[in-house]
Amino acid sequence: MVGAGITTAAAIVFVALATAMALGLLSNPYAGLIVYIALPVVFVIGLLCIPVGMRLQRRALAQGRGEAEWPVVDLRQSRTRRVAFTITVLTAINMVIVLVAGYGTLHYMESPQFCGQVCHEPMHPQYTAWQNARHSKVTCVQCHIGEGSEAFVHYKTAGVRQLVHVITNNYPRPIPGIADMRPALETCGNCHWPDRPVGDVLRVSRTFGDDEANTETVTAMTLRVGTPGQRGSIHWHADPSVRVEYVFTDGERQVIPWVKVTRADGTVQEYTADGATEAEIAGGTTKRMDCLDCHNVVAHRIATSAEEAVDLAMSVGQVPQALPYVRREGVKLLQETYATTEDALAAINTGLRGFYKTQSGEVDAAALERAVTGLQAVYQRNVFPIMKVGFGVYPDNIGHMSSQGCFRCHDGGHTAKDGTAIVSDCESCHKMLDAVP
């Protein structure tokens, strides 16, 4: 009877969830594993219980313990019909509750809130940065796990190990920036594709000076993102017809002594960095280049410097440019070391207000309030003392302003045997503009 109950329940749930998947109601990466792996396993367990129960019953009869009488169900009696109807309705309600609860649990366990707040407190910096990123509508599991049973088993096994580290308080601070990610086309490729024609893209950046007027400097350039098959463009590196492989010798993939390029026409060329030895190359790790080698912090970026973070806050009006010396004083306060976030917020408040009390002339109270609030928000988005995460902890490989980025390979020092070098000409990737269009 237990086996029959388990099998029946598993069958009903399977039919319901399979129908939901067919209607497009279940789209998260775990749904197929639950429906097509977990539920059939439960179904088979129920089936196996039936012969086990039959064997136990025969053993009981052989030992003379008799056979329990089955209840007589006479549907001709109105009371029996009412009881049967009540049991049927309650069973249906229970099944609906189980289905809704199961779906709710499934949905919640793949939510960013679960990843960032409940089980993965060490990921609080990444969770906070993700909330302020362009990919804030993309859930953690869509990038970090993706679809398929192989990925599920691999990453959930790793998750169990990480959970043990969290429980025992034995995890690195900060969490390493390089994650165990699948190839980009298996995750990012669901929304992005490298052969999409883009052409040139305009980029404008605004920086501010440390003078009294917080003088603004505007830099404009066109980035040669490119089109499929276009050599000399940025996205040529991710062209499916081109294979770029490299060896890295450090944990953050910033030191690259060797690069191999297999072009669409089948020609192969290898480049070795100046001073790199064969032993160094052999001791490194080989990887095929994909989108994440440049877009390495696309989903949860921590500002690479206090200057960059303050400039961004000022460019969007979060910190008022009209407040004298606010850029200089803001950067100075953000660069200090604080034991806790609460200490930092208090120090930013008292420090900035204290500075303007020493200045002659009247200070705009509303602007000062906005500056304090803005700088505190900048700190809370980028610095996490408990996890030892702060400005510059994680390199950003887009460009080359704050870390090596493009210059990991395009430094003019990676040469082939025929003397050719990986191009390091600035104009090959971008063109500076004299004025903002």
C-alpha positions in Angstrom: 0.0 0.0 0.0 2.9 2.4 0.7 4.5 1.6 -2.6 1.2 2.1 -4.5 0.7 5.4 -2.7 4.3 6.6 -3.6 4.0 5.5 -7.2 0.5 7.1 -7.6 1.7 10.4 -6.1 4.8 10.4 -8.2 2.8 9.7 -11.4 0.3 12.5 -10.7 3.1 15.0 -9.9 5.0 13.9 -13.0 2.0 14.4 -15.3 1.2 17.8 -13.8 4.8 19.1 -14.0 5.4 17.6 -17.5 2.3 19.4 -18.7 3.5 22.6 -17.1 6.8 22.3 -18.9 5.0 21.7 -22.2 3.0 24.8 -21.6 6.1 26.9 -20.9 5.3 27.4 -17.2 8.6 26.0 -16.0 11.7 27.6 -17.5 14.3 27.5 -14.8 17.4 25.2 -15.2 16.3 22.7 -12.5 12.8 21.9 -13.8 13.8 19.3 -16.3 16.0 17.5 -13.7 13.2 17.3 -11.2 10.6 16.2 -13.8 12.7 13.8 -15.8 15.1 12.5 -13.2 14.0 12.9 -9.6 10.3 12.0 -10.1 11.0 8.9 -12.1 13.4 7.7 -9.4 10.6 8.2 -6.8 8.2 6.4 -9.1 10.6 3.4 -9.3 11.1 3.4 -5.6 7.4 3.1 -5.1 7.2 0.2 -7.6 10.0 -1.6 -5.7 8.1 -1.2 -2.4 5.2 -3.2 -3.8 7.0 -6.6 -4.1 8.8 -5.9 -0.9 5.5 -5.5 0.9 4.1 -8.7 -0.8 7.1 -10.6 0.5 6.6 -9.3 4.0 3.0 -10.2 3.9 3.8 -13.8 2.8 6.3 -14.1 5.7 3.7 -13.0 8.1 1.2 -15.6 6.8 3.8 -18.3 7.0 4.5 -17.4 10.7 0.7 -17.8 11.4 0.1 -14.2 12.2 -3.0 -14.2 10.0 -4.1 -11.7 7.5 -5.7 -8.3 8.3 -9.2 -7.9 7.1 -9.8 -5.3 4.4 -12.5 -2.7 5.1 -15.7 -3.1 3.1 -16.5 -0.1 1.0 -20.2 0.0 0.1 -20.9 2.9 -2.1 -24.6 2.2 -2.0 -24.7 3.8 1.4 -24.9 7.7 1.4 -22.5 8.0 4.4 -19.8 5.9 2.6 -20.2 8.1 -0.5 -19.8 11.3 1.5 -16.7 10.0 3.1 -15.2 8.8 -0.2 -16.1 12.2 -1.8 -14.5 14.1 1.2 -11.3 12.0 1.0 -11.1 12.5 -2.8 -11.5 16.3 -2.5 -8.9 16.5 0.4 -6.5 14.4 -1.6 -6.8 16.7 -4.6 -6.3 19.8 -2.4 -3.2 18.2 -0.8 -1.8 17.4 -4.2 -2.3 21.1 -5.3 -0.6 22.3 -2.1 2.3 19.9 -2.7 2.6 21.0 -6.4 2.5 24.7 -5.5 4.9 24.3 -2.6 7.2 22.2 -4.8 7.2 24.8 -7.5 7.7 27.6 -5.0 10.7 25.8 -3.5 12.2 25.1 -6.9 11.7 28.7 -7.9 13.1 30.1 -4.7 16.2 27.9 -4.6 17.3 29.2 -8.0 16.6 32.8 -7.1 19.4 35.4 -6.6 18.0 36.1 -3.1 18.7 32.5 -2.1 22.2 32.6 -3.6 23.1 36.0 -2.2 21.4 36.1 1.2 20.3 32.8 2.6 23.1 30.2 2.0 25.8 32.2 0.4 26.6 35.1 2.8 30.2 35.2 1.5 28.7 36.2 -1.9 27.2 39.4 -0.4 29.6 41.6 -2.4 28.8 39.9 -5.7 25.1 40.0 -4.8 25.2 43.7 -4.0 27.1 44.5 -7.2 24.7 42.3 -9.3 21.7 44.3 -8.0 23.4 47.4 -9.5 24.5 45.8 -12.8 23.0 45.6 -16.2 22.4 41.9 -15.8 20.3 42.4 -12.6 17.3 40.7 -14.4 19.4 37.6 -15.1 19.4 35.1 -12.3 22.6 33.6 -10.8 21.9 30.0 -12.0 21.4 31.1 -15.6 25.0 32.1 -15.8 26.7 29.9 -13.1 24.9 26.7 -13.9 22.9 26.8 -17.1 20.8 23.9 -18.4 21.4 20.1 -18.4 22.0 17.3 -15.9 25.8 17.3 -16.2 26.0 20.9 -15.2 23.5 20.4 -12.4 25.5 17.5 -10.9 28.9 19.3 -11.3 27.9 22.7 -9.8 25.7 21.3 -7.1 28.5 19.0 -6.0 30.7 22.0 -5.8 27.9 23.8 -3.9 27.9 21.1 -1.3 31.6 21.6 -0.8 31.2 25.3 -0.6 28.3 24.9 1.9 30.7 22.9 4.2 33.2 25.8 3.9 30.5 28.3 4.9 29.3 26.2 7.9 32.9 25.7 9.1 33.8 29.4 8.4 36.6 28.2 6.2 36.4 30.2 3.0 38.7 32.7 1.3 38.3 36.4 1.9 37.9 37.8 -0.6 36.2 35.1 -2.7 38.4 34.5 -5.8 37.3 36.5 -8.8 37.7 33.7 -11.3 34.7 31.4 -11.1 34.4 27.8 -12.4 32.3 28.9 -15.4 31.0 26.9 -18.4 32.0 28.1 -21.9 30.3 31.4 -22.5 28.3 30.3 -25.5 26.5 27.7 -23.3 25.3 30.4 -20.9 25.7 33.9 -22.3 25.0 32.5 -25.8 21.3 32.1 -24.9 21.0 35.9 -25.2 24.2 37.1 -26.9 25.9 35.7 -30.0 29.4 36.7 -31.2 28.6 36.8 -34.9 26.0 39.6 -34.5 27.1 42.6 -36.6 27.8 45.6 -34.3 30.2 47.9 -36.1 31.6 50.9 -34.3 30.2 51.9 -30.9 30.5 55.3 -29.3 31.8 55.5 -25.7 31.9 58.6 -23.6 33.6 58.8 -20.2 33.6 61.7 -17.7 36.2 62.3 -15.1 36.6 65.1 -12.6 39.6 67.0 -11.2 40.7 67.5 -7.6 40.5 71.3 -7.9 37.9 73.5 -6.2 35.6 73.4 -9.3 35.8 69.6 -9.7 36.7 70.4 -13.4 35.1 67.9 -15.7 37.0 66.2 -18.6 35.1 64.4 -21.3 36.7 61.7 -23.4 35.0 60.2 -26.4 36.0 57.3 -28.6 34.6 54.9 -31.1 35.2 51.2 -30.3 35.8 48.9 -33.2 33.5 46.1 -31.9 33.2 44.9 -35.5 31.1 42.5 -37.6 31.5 38.7 -38.2 34.8 37.8 -39.8 36.2 41.3 -39.6 39.8 41.1 -38.7 41.1 43.9 -36.5 37.8 44.2 -34.6 37.4 43.5 -30.9 34.8 40.7 -31.4 37.1 38.9 -33.8 38.4 37.2 -30.7 35.1 35.5 -30.1 34.4 34.6 -33.8 33.3 30.9 -33.8 35.5 30.4 -36.9 38.6 31.6 -35.0 40.2 29.6 -32.2 42.3 31.6 -29.7 44.0 29.6 -27.0 46.3 30.9 -24.2 48.2 29.8 -21.2 47.8 31.6 -17.9 50.1 31.1 -14.9 48.2 33.0 -12.1 44.9 32.7 -10.4 43.3 35.7 -12.0 44.4 35.0 -15.5 46.4 38.2 -15.8 49.8 36.7 -16.7 49.6 35.1 -20.2 53.0 33.9 -21.5 51.7 32.1 -24.6 49.0 32.5 -27.2 48.0 30.3 -30.1 45.7 31.5 -32.9 44.0 29.2 -35.4 42.4 31.3 -38.1 39.4 30.5 -40.2 41.6 29.5 -43.2 43.4 26.9 -41.0 46.7 28.8 -40.5 48.2 28.5 -37.0 50.5 30.9 -35.3 51.9 30.8 -31.7 53.1 33.8 -29.8 55.4 33.8 -26.8 55.8 36.6 -24.3 59.2 38.2 -23.9 61.2 36.3 -21.2 58.7 33.4 -20.9 60.4 30.0 -20.6 59.2 26.6 -21.8 58.9 25.4 -18.2 56.7 28.4 -17.3 54.4 27.7 -20.2 54.2 24.0 -19.5 53.4 24.7 -15.9 50.5 27.0 -16.7 46.8 26.3 -17.6 45.6 26.2 -21.2 42.2 27.8 -22.0 40.3 28.6 -25.1 39.4 32.3 -25.2 35.7 33.2 -24.9 33.6 36.2 -24.0 34.3 36.0 -20.3 38.0 36.5 -20.7 37.3 40.2 -21.4 33.8 40.6 -19.9 35.0 38.9 -16.7 33.0 41.1 -14.3 30.0 41.9 -16.4 27.4 40.6 -13.9 28.8 42.0 -10.6 31.4 44.6 -11.1 33.3 46.2 -8.2 34.8 49.6 -9.1 38.5 49.3 -9.7 39.4 52.6 -7.8 37.8 55.1 -5.6 38.4 57.7 -8.2 36.5 55.8 -10.8 33.6 55.2 -8.4 33.3 58.9 -7.4 33.6 60.0 -11.1 30.7 57.8 -12.0 28.6 59.0 -9.1 29.3 62.6 -10.0 28.6 62.0 -13.7 25.1 60.8 -12.9 24.4 63.5 -10.3 24.5 61.3 -7.3 27.3 63.5 -5.9 26.9 67.2 -6.8 29.7 68.7 -8.9 28.9 72.2 -7.6 30.2 71.4 -4.1 33.8 72.6 -3.9 36.5 70.0 -3.6 33.9 67.2 -3.3 35.7 64.9 -5.7 39.1 65.2 -3.8 37.6 64.9 -0.3 35.2 62.1 -1.4 38.1 60.0 -2.8 40.2 60.6 0.3 37.4 59.4 2.6 36.6 56.3 0.5 40.3 55.3 0.4 40.6 55.0 4.1 40.5 51.6 5.8 37.5 50.9 8.1 36.8 47.9 10.3 33.1 47.7 9.5 30.7 49.3 7.0 29.0 51.1 9.9 32.3 52.7 10.9 32.8 53.8 7.2 29.4 55.4 6.9 29.9 57.3 10.1 33.4 58.4 9.1 32.2 59.6 5.7 29.4 61.6 7.3 31.5 63.3 9.9 34.6 63.7 7.7 32.8 65.4 4.8 30.8 67.7 7.1 33.9 68.4 9.1 35.8 69.5 6.1 33.2 72.0 5.0 33.0 73.5 8.5 36.7 74.5 8.0 36.0 76.2 4.7 35.1 79.9 4.4 31.8 80.9 2.8 28.4 79.3 3.0 28.0 75.7 1.9 24.8 74.5 0.2 23.3 72.3 2.9 21.2 70.3 0.4 24.2 69.7 -1.8 26.2 68.6 1.2 23.5 66.2 2.3 23.4 64.7 -1.2 27.1 64.3 -1.3 27.2 62.5 2.1 24.4 60.1 1.0 26.0 59.6 -2.4 29.4 58.8 -1.1 28.0 56.4 1.5 26.1 54.6 -1.3 29.3 54.4 -3.3 31.1 52.7 -0.4 28.2 50.3 0.3 28.3 49.2 -3.4 32.0 48.6 -3.6 33.6 48.0 -0.2 32.9 45.1 2.1 35.4 45.0 5.0 34.3 41.6 6.4 35.0 39.9 3.1 38.1 42.1 2.5 36.6 43.3 -0.8 37.4 46.8 -2.0 38.4 48.9 -4.9 40.8 47.1 -7.2 40.5 43.7 -5.6 39.0 42.2 -8.8 40.6 43.2 -12.1 38.4 44.4 -15.0 39.6 43.1 -18.3 37.5 45.4 -20.5 40.0 47.9 -21.8 43.3 48.6 -20.0 42.8 51.6 -17.8 42.7 50.0 -14.4 44.3 46.6 -15.0 46.3 44.9 -17.8 43.1 43.9 -19.7 43.9 43.9 -23.4 47.6 44.4 -22.7 47.8 40.9 -21.2 48.4 39.9 -24.8 48.4 43.1 -26.8 51.6 44.5 -25.2 53.9 44.3 -28.2 55.9 41.7 -26.4 54.2 38.5 -27.6 56.0 37.5 -30.7 55.9 34.5 -33.1 58.9 32.7 -34.5 58.7 34.7 -37.7 59.1 37.9 -35.8 55.5 39.1 -36.0 53.9 40.3 -32.8 50.4 40.6 -31.5 49.3 44.0 -32.5 49.5 46.8 -29.9 48.4 49.7 -32.0 45.7 51.7 -30.2 43.8 52.5 -33.4 43.2 48.8 -34.0 40.6 48.8 -31.2 39.4 52.4 -30.8 39.7 55.8 -32.2 39.8 58.9 -30.0 37.4 61.8 -31.0 38.2 65.4 -30.7 34.6 66.3 -29.7 31.6 64.6 -28.3 29.0 64.0 -31.1 
